[in-house]
Amino acid sequence: MRTATTVEASSAFGEVTDFVVEAEKLGLDVCWVAEAWGSDGPSALGYFAARTERMLLGSGIMQLGTRTPVAVAQTAITLSNLSGGRLLLGLGASGPQVIEGLHGVPFARPLTRMRETVEIVRRVLAGGKISYSGSEFQIPLPGGDAVPMRLSMRAEHEIPVYLATLSPAMLRLTGEIADGWLGTSFVPEGAAEAYFAHLDEGLARSGRTRAELDVCQGAEVAFAPDEDALREMVAGRKKELAFSLGGMGSASTNFYNRAYSRQGWADVAAEVRNRWQAGDRDGAAALVTDEMVLGTTLIGTEPMVRERLRVWRDAGVDTVRLYPAGDTLDARLATLARAIELVRELSPAAKGSAPPAP
């Protein structure tokens, strides 16, 4: 497995930058930069490209609807050329609360918008004049005097496209058209039915195999010195998980809740959401079980984390995104360093390692 992490540059930017720089020194393969509802991703990616030399940098993720497909491609080409070919382009539909509530654009038909966005981006990357007629995008806009154009710059390197998806239809699309899958809410024991069956169906549509798709999954990693400390760790994560199940998305759409439901926790996930939406945050957190926390994280004693990483690898994860716990920068880096060592012990020859420094 390759190793990765995700950062967001919304606050304490200096400390985040120090973390990224030191993570590269530890041997991290990929750093993804989140956008969410804080800072934009590309600005931070450009800065991190200037501060690093070797590791890959990914948009994790740029949200559909916040930029036109051609603007996405322009941004990707610029960052790829600036970084010497180290960019991974991660795209995601986000959710109606962010897309409609924050950006004021419709969230409708995300599957079609995703497919058409990737098609347009790849046409732009190919370097020809851009002409596209789809149900969501038409370039040039019809009814006027505009004619197809091409960018005045070219992509100097290959730019792999990763999709952040959770629903069955989006997973099938990922398998069909993407170079990588950015997943979350991952339980390896239930992944075959909840995720991989849909990914494999999409891969078959395009005549590909799983070996041609980088499966990139993420979770918090934390090392407990003993069982008592582990119980405290697990208890402390229950409210965070309750927020994902009950507070993420809109009143009618929560993709995280649906993902947990497909992996065996439908009744609990539904009740957690009901209580969270009703304002009973403590009651929602109390419903989250230890099994739910441990099943979707890399939290445990060192032997537990080592074994869990083995299970992730055997389930089909190619790149593991590590979210290291710790109250300080040094603590987070220490956790990350040990996790990277454990992954290396399991995966002496990682697939698709980072390119040499330009």
LOLUM-393701 format. One record per atom (N, C-alpha, C): z, x, y negated; residue in one letter. Coordinates in steps of 0.001 Angstrom, whole numbers, plus 500000, padded with zeros to 6 digits. Layout:
ZXYa...
***
This chain:
500000500834501200m500000500000500000m500000500868498751m499293500389497735r499442500990496410r500670500398495738r501154501075494700t502289500579493939t501845500199492532t502459499150492009a502130498665490673a503378498091490039a503287497805488752t504329497062488063t503656496213487004t504425495358486353t503935494545485242t504905494677484079t504377494879482893v505203494936481688v504666493951480668v505516493602479722e505109492777478590e505620493453477325e504771493508476315a505098494277475116a505582493394473972a506304492324474280s506733491407473227s507910491929472425s508716492803473012s509873493332472299s510187494718472837s511000495459472092a511393496814472509a510177497612472953a509158497615472101f507889498222472515f508040499705472823f508895500389472061g509089501806472331g509646502050473711g510616501229474129e511201501391475458e510199501032476548e509399499988476303v508360499618477274v507367500761477442v506985501388476324t506053502512476392t506654503674477164t507916503974476919d508588505043477668d508594504727479158d508828503463479481f508835503057480886f507466503291481525f506407502898480829v505048503061481365v504724504538481564v505023505354480564v504724506787480649v505488507429481804v506767507105481927e507571507690483000e507152507147484366e506731505883484412a506278505303485680a505061506043486208a504167506438485314e503008507223485752e503464508559486339e504444509189485712k504950510461486226k505565510298487616k506113509123487894l506694508862489206l505633508649490280l504392508488489848g503305508288490797g502836506854490931g503247505964490024l502798504576490081l501278504524489983l500673503641490769d499211503561490806d498623502659489726d499295501522489442v498725500517488542v499815499960487645v499503499794486358c500393499078485449c499645497871484890c500133496689485201w499570495452484658w500320495074483385w499614494547482418v500220494139481147v500075492632480997v501209491946480901a501217490490480800a500950490039479369a500512488802479252e500263488211477938e501191487017477715e501193486069478652a502077484908478602a502026484233477231a503190484065476588w503211483473475244w503858484437474252w503744485737474563g504269486762473665g503157487566473053g503221488878473231s502199489747472653s500878489563473392s499788489903472722d498508489903473427d498450491124474347d497698491008475428g497629492089476386g496749493260475980g495538493015475479p494617494118475204p495136495154474211p495881494733473193s496387495709472224s497299496720472911s498211496202473750a499113497097474468a498349497959475467a497352497391476128l496567498161477094l495878499344476423l495341499125475237g494693500219474521g495670501335474186g496882500941473789y497887501946473461y498337502706474702y498575501965475782f498992502625477021f497889503529477567f496643503164477334a495538504023477775a495599505375477078a496015505359475812a496113506614475061a497329507434475472a498331506792476052r499576507483476404r499636507900477874r498662507485478664t498643507820480087t497335508510480432t497286509080481626e496101509842482017e495503509413483351e496332508954484261r495865508784485631r495864507346486129r496962506635485891m497102505357486582m496169504291486014m495843503331486864l495013502215486466l495814501285485562l495102500605484661l495725499670483730l495032498321483859l495839497264484017g495248495956484241g495736494906483266g494860493994482915s495271492831482131s495855491827483110s497139491600482998g497801490789484017g498615489638483466g497995488613482847i496546488364482841i496082487983481430i494744488084481206m494167487437480041m493921485973480397m494299485080479499q494287483657479802q492966483007479411q492402482223480320l491198481459479992l491499480515478832l490550480356477963g490714479439476846g491184480105475578g491740481305475671t492189481996474473t491098482890473893t490051483141474689r488906483945474244r487657483381474895r486519483528474251t485275483146474900t484993484127476035t484190483732477026p483863484671478104p483241485974477605p482397485894476589v481787487120476077v482843487986475392v483793487372474697a484874488154474091a485724488825475153a485947488148476277v486660488765477398v485909490002477870v484596489864478032a483783490990478496a483781492130477480a483670491811476200q483709492849475160q485025493624475224q486116492895475340t487427493528475411t487527494430476638t487051493927477774a487122494699479006a486295495976478911a485090495871478380i484237497050478254i484884498074477334i485419497611476205t486054498527475256t487222499265475902t488092498522476566l489257499145477192l488856500065478341l487867499674479110s487413500507480215s486825501815479708s485981501726478698n485372502943478152n486421503843477507n487370503250476784l488419504039476139l489294504764477151l489539504132478291s490468504683479280s489786505539480334s488502505733480222g487795506520481226g487647505803482551g487483504481482509g487246503713483723g488491503289484456g489617503182483761r490874502846484440r491268501380484310r490365500520483816l490737499128483575l490460498250484790l491432497383485097l491260496269486015l491357494991485181l490363494129485270l490323492915484454l490957491764485227l492177491401484829g492864490282485450g492751489038484583g492309487943485189l492127486676484486l492945485588485166l493405484622484373g494140483498484938g493982482269484078g494133481113484694a493989479858483953a495226479517483146a496366480183483422s497648479846482797s497994478404483155s498525477635482216g498903476252482483g498749475413481238g498844474100481372p498602473233480218p499592473427479074p500850473797479374q501812473969478287q501393475090477347q500959476215477905v500537477340477066v499159477087476466v498208476678477279i496836476539476808i496701475409475800i497307474267476089e497208473132475167e498338473135474136e499555473461474584g500701473390473682g500754474513472674g500258475705473064l500307476850472161l498964477125471503l497893477088472301h496579477462471773h495753476263471307h496142475067471708g495456473885471218g494049473703471750g493786474194472958v492476473991473584v492701473286474920v491718472530475401p491914471743476623p492114472632477848p493009472182478730f493233472877479983f492334472328481094f491645471237480834a490886470531481867a489864471430482550a489615471144483831r488596471800484661r488778473317484743r489987473787485039p490194475242485098p489375475928486187p489116475243487300l488337475853488375l486926476170487900l486287475205487243t484932475423486739t484923476472485637t485917476423484768r485969477403483679r486171478812484216r486974478932485275m487179480254485862m485886480783486467m485219479963487260r483983480409487888r482946480813486832r482760479975485838e481741480258484828e482125481461483974e483415481609483678t483850482778482904t483528484066483642t483841484127484936v483553485338485709v482051485589485788v481269484535485965e479815484714486011e479288485286484700e479774484769483581i479309485257482279i479775486684482044i481037486962482360v481553488326482182v480692489317482953v480353488998484170r479566489935484967r478142490078484444r477600489029483869r476286489155483239r476360490089482030r477429489956481264v477592490847480117v477742492288480593v478549492504481628l478766493855482135l477473494471482658l476560493630483137a475286494137483655a474392494690482553a474632494269481303g473955494892480176g472717494209479647g472286493100480225g471088492432479747g471384491418478654g470336490705478233k470533489623477276k471319488508477950k472181487881477174i473126486923477732i472594485508477526i472240484879478635s471783483497478624s472457482782479780s473131481670479479y473887480979480518y473902479485480220y473685478694481257s473737477238481112s474630476675482201s475857476337481831g476811475779482771g477367474476482252g478316473905482965s478912472651482522s479980472864481461s480580474080481414e481606474386480426e481094475283479302e480161476170479613f479665477135478629f478141477133478616f477600477169477417q476155477304477246q475903478370476180q475187479417476583i474922480547475697i473430480872475752i472729480871474608p473179480480473260p473490478977473190p474237478583472207l474539477180472013l473243476438471720l472933475392472490p471660474684472282p471646473877470992p470439473589470542g470269472747469366g470100473494468071g470150474821468136g469986475608466921g468880476627467062g468880477607466208d467840478633466209d468256479908466939d469459479958467506a469956481171468133a469155481509469387a468999482788469625v468302483278470818v469252484189471575v469010484428472878p469903485288473653p470027486681473048p471224487232473119m471507488570472616m472110489417473724m472118490727473527r472855491637474385r473825492428473525r474896492904474127l475845493718473381l475218495050472999l475708495626471923s475216496936471495s475933498075472199s476894497758473087m477600498778473872m477431498449475352m477645499430476191r477476499271477629r478767499647478353r478974499035479488a480093499418480343a479739500726481037a480553501734480815e480291503048481400e480888503196482789e481703502224483199h482379502308484491h482420500918485121h482628500884486409e482824499616487101e484137498986486643e484130497657486472i485329496939486047i485639495871487088i486579496136488005p486941495130489012p487590493909488361p487295492738488902v487836491479488388v488873490942489371v490082490727488863y491175490142489640y491471488754489086y491792487816489970l492153486473489537l493585486163489952l494355485633489005a495718485178489279a495646483702489628a495839483367490893t495655481995491353t496743481618492340t497000480295492447l498017479786493356l497549478568494149l496746477689493544s496343476465494239s495291476767495300s495179475931496327p494178476174497372p492760476324496844p492346475467495920a490979475545495398a490758476848494638a491740477247493841m491619478495493098m491663479706494034m492442479610495100l492483480700496072l491132480854496767l490502479742497101r489166479821497708r488181480468496751r488271480104495478l487397480718494481l487665482214494381l488925482607494440t489281484028494384t488631484792495523t488747484264496726g488129484921497861g486623485012497735g486044484021497098e484584483968496968e484039484940495943e484726485094494786i484081485808493678i484856487010493152i486118487188493529a486933488224492877a486979489512493692a487351490587492996d487606491875493650d489052492013494081d489935491214493466g491348491286493803g492050489984493496g493192489786494157w494005488588493946w495373488993493428w495748488427492273l497075488614491700l497917487403492079l498780487578493076g499576486461493550g501016486538493105g501731485461493346t503156485400493046t503782484360493963t505094484194493888s505808483227494729s505455483439496195s505462484690496625f504924485073497922f506013485167498976f505837484416500041v506714484497501206v505838484929502378v505960486158502846p505029486638503869p505019485793505129p506180485219505492e506241484409506703e505399483142506598e505183482649505384g504381481437505210g503039481679504555g502701482954504353a501514483282503573a500210482953504280a500189483019505606a498938482781506327a498393481399506015a499250480399506052e498807479033505795e498731478732504303e499718479197503552a499792478835502133a498748479549501287a498399480784501657y497511481589500822y496279482111501555y496508482852502638f495410483610503233f494343482728503857f494703481571504380a493686480679504937a492666480295503872a493142480049502655h492246479657501567h491450480852501042h492127481989500908l491413483199500497l490305483549501499l490631483475502785d489655483830503815d488483482864503832d488739481596503542e487637480627503458e486676481011502335e487230481403501201g486383481846500096g485640483122500418g486328484067501064l485670485310501463l484494485029502393l484679484101503333a483599483775504262a482399483191503534a482644482414502482r481538481844501703r480635482925501122r481239484052500753s480460485125500137s480111486226501134s480374485979502428g480021486948503451g480847488210503406g482120488088502983r482984489255502863r484159489141503813r484918490215503912t486121490236504730t487320490553503844t488508490415504423r489735490670503673r489794492110503151r489151493037503862a489169494440503439a488497494630502088a487692493658501653e486972493765500383e487702493073499240e488914492624499475l489725491971498449l491073492669498365l491423493169497179d492726493807496982d493777492721496792d494663492580497760v495737491591497693v496917492242496983v497191491775495779c498217492371494919c499330491346494698c500487491611495291q501612490698495208q502791491372494525q503602490577493821g504709491160493076g506031490474493308g507111491240493116a508459490691493231a509451491663492619a510600491133492232e511687491999491767e512171492877492904e512462494127492598v513062495023493573v514411495482493032v515418495412493887a516772495836493499a517501496287494753a518289497339494610f519011497903495746f520507497612495602f521044496950496595a522475496639496608a523216497686497444a524322498232496950p525053499249497717p525756498686498941p526072497370498922d526766496770500056d526530495263500039d527056494572501028e526832493137501175e527469492329500040e528621492768499568d529265492052498458d528401492113497207d527872493290496908a526994493428495746a525722492610495923a525238492542497145l524031491771497410l524258490291497137l525410489768497551r525700488357497292r525721488067495800r526276488981495010e526288488801493557e524876488842492990e524060489766493492m522673489851493037m521927488546493295m522053488044494505v521338486827494882v521800485655494020v523087485531493827a523618484445493008a523088484523491582a522945485736491067g522464485907489703g521001485562489509g520236485522490609r518797485224490497r518487483743490662r519448482955491033k519153481556491351k518727480746490129k519316481031488976k518916480279487792k517508480674487347k517151481946487530e515795482380487193e514771481665488070e515071481548489347l514160480849490244l514119479359489924l515255478796489561a515287477386489183a514409477132487959a514387478084487028f513503477945485863f512037477925486293f511662478817487222s510282478830487697s509912477506488357s510837476958489142l510562475722489861l510638474490488969l511473474545487942g511676473350487136g511195473413485712g511105474644485150g510797474755483738g509439475321483398g508774475928484378m507453476481484110m506405475375484145m505406475490483260g504344474488483234g504738473296482384g504018472206482593s504264470986481826s505045469995482680s505256468797482142a506011467794482876a505306467361484157a503992467506484206s503237467055485378s502642468187486195s502634469410485682t501952470512486372t502845471744486416t503232472129487636n503999473358487845n503461474015489110n502602475029488930f501945475660490066f502935476455490918f504004476973490297y505008477715491047y505750476777492001y506092475604491511n506773474624492343n505900474245493536n504623474045493287r503722473676494376r503607474793495403r503592476043494924a503480477176495847a504697477256496758a505890477099496204y507098477102497030y507091475921497995y506587474785497540s506547473602498397s505667473837499616s504549474525499423r503630474785500538r504208475789501535r505276476485501152q505838477507502023q507174477087502646q507396475767502696g508526475260503459g509700474732502668g509616474717501345w510755474287500539w510401473099499637w509601472181500140a509115471078499309a510251470211498791a511193469836499665d512278468937499242d513178469605498222d513553470856498490v514419471577497550v513707471789496229v512447472212496281a511698472475495053a511572471218494199a511361470074494842a511233468825494098a512544468448493419a513656468601494126e514948468230493551e515370469206492450e515070470507492645v515363471476491591v514615471101490321v513369470739490481r512591470358489300r513151469107488638r513517468113489435n514067466880488865n515324467170488050n516201467985488600r517453468268487884r517197469106486635r516280470074486747w515976470909485579w515387470057484456w514454469195484805q513818468341483805q514813467367483181q515848467019483952a516879466115483429a517919466839482586a517803468152482488g518728468928481676g519897469509482438g519959469292483755d521052469807484570d520645471173485129d520696472189484290r520230473521484686r521146474138485749r522455473974485595d523376474532486581d523215473829487925d523034472518487884g522828471776489124g521546472182489822g520500472462489036a519239472916489619a519408474270490295a520104475180489613a520312476517490175a521150476456491442a522103475529491505a522970475428492683a522206475013493927a521059474365493744l520267473924494888l519434475052495485l519201476092494717v518392477215495205v519190477956496276v518576478184497418t519280478812498535t519127480332498509t520036481021499200d519915482472499350d518579482827499998d518167482022500975e516919482278501683e515727482262500731e515727481357499764m514623481272498813m514553482523497951m515705483021497530v515732484227496697v515273485438497497v515858485626498677l515542486803499489l514126486743500041l513621485530500280g512288485394500844g511175485758499888g511433485649498589t510377485880497599t510672487071496689t511635487906497070t511935489110496294t512032490307497237t512234491468496637l512510492690497387l513913493163497011l514865492269497178i516264492524496861i517034492717498156i517867493740498207g518682493941499393g519258495338499443g519939495639500526t520332497020500765t519056497828501017t519146499143500942e517930499944501115e517243499682502457e517970499592503568p517283499255504822p516597497890504771p517213496917504089m516603495596503973m515312495664503171m515322496398502049v514122496507501216v513016497238501977v513409498297502694r512404499030503483r511741498109504506r512541497327505204e511991496424506208e511159495322505565e511606494853504400r510852493793503718r509486494310503268r509439495522502780l508159496120502402l507239496248503612l507810496568504749r507013496652505981r506413495276506313r507224494233506146v506749492879506421v505621492509505459v505773492859504182w504714492583503197w503426493304503585w503564494571503948r502381495331504345r501692494692505546r502466494342506549d501893493779507759d501305492395507524d501805491697506507a501264490376506179a499915490456505487a499563491643504956g498261491793504329g498278492193502872g499438492609502354v499516493038500956v498989494471500837v498038494675499931d497458496001499695d498134496728498539d498501495983497498t499154496554496320t500408495753496028t501541496409495971v502792495712495718v503217495969494278v503381494883493516r503864494974492133r505387494944492159r505981496011491668l507427496184491707l508014495886490336l508934494935490266y509643494626489030y511060495180489179y511306496411488767p512583497053489065p513737496489488249p514841496230488927a516041495750488256a516772496917487611a517596496588486626g518395497610485959g518707497209484537g519923497546484075d520344497179482723d519866498169481667d519417499334482098t518949500348481162t517597500873481627t516921501596480742l515644502201481100l515815503161482264l516823503997482210d517043504959483291d517306504258484615d518039503160484567a518342502432485800a517085501804486388a516249501236485528r515012500633486026r514085501692486607r514020502845485963l513170503917486474l513705504466487792l515011504539487926a515593505010489183a515273504040490315a515370502753490032t515024501753491043t513548501854491404t512696501984490385l511260502092490632l510940503332491455l511576504444491125a511313505690491847a511627505547493322a512773504942493639r513136504797495057r512194503831495768r511800502766495073a510874501814495690a509527502464495967a509035503269495043i507765503974495259i507871504889496470i509006505581496609e509209506458497769e509151505663499075e509758504491499085l509750503672500297l508344503210500643l507583502836499632v506197502409499877v505381503572500423v505580504745499865r504849505923500348r505174506228501806r506425506039502172e506805506276503563e506074505331504505e505813504105504025l505125503111504847l503617503246504787l503107503805503696s501665503814503451s501222505183502977s501102506135503867p500715507484503441p499319507576502856p498450506632503206a497075506646502680a496778505276502101a497041505102500804a496854503811500162a495387503518499926a494999502243500079k493625501827499836k493337501799498346k492206502351497935g491782502249496551g492696502940495584g493036504183495831s493953504895494945s493336505118493583s494174505411492613a493709505584491240a492790506780491125a491826506742490193p490903507865490029p491587509045489377p490985510213489463p491571511365488795p491532511196487283p492353511926486583a492396511847485128a491045512233484550a490577511475483504p489296511800482898p489374513110482142p
***
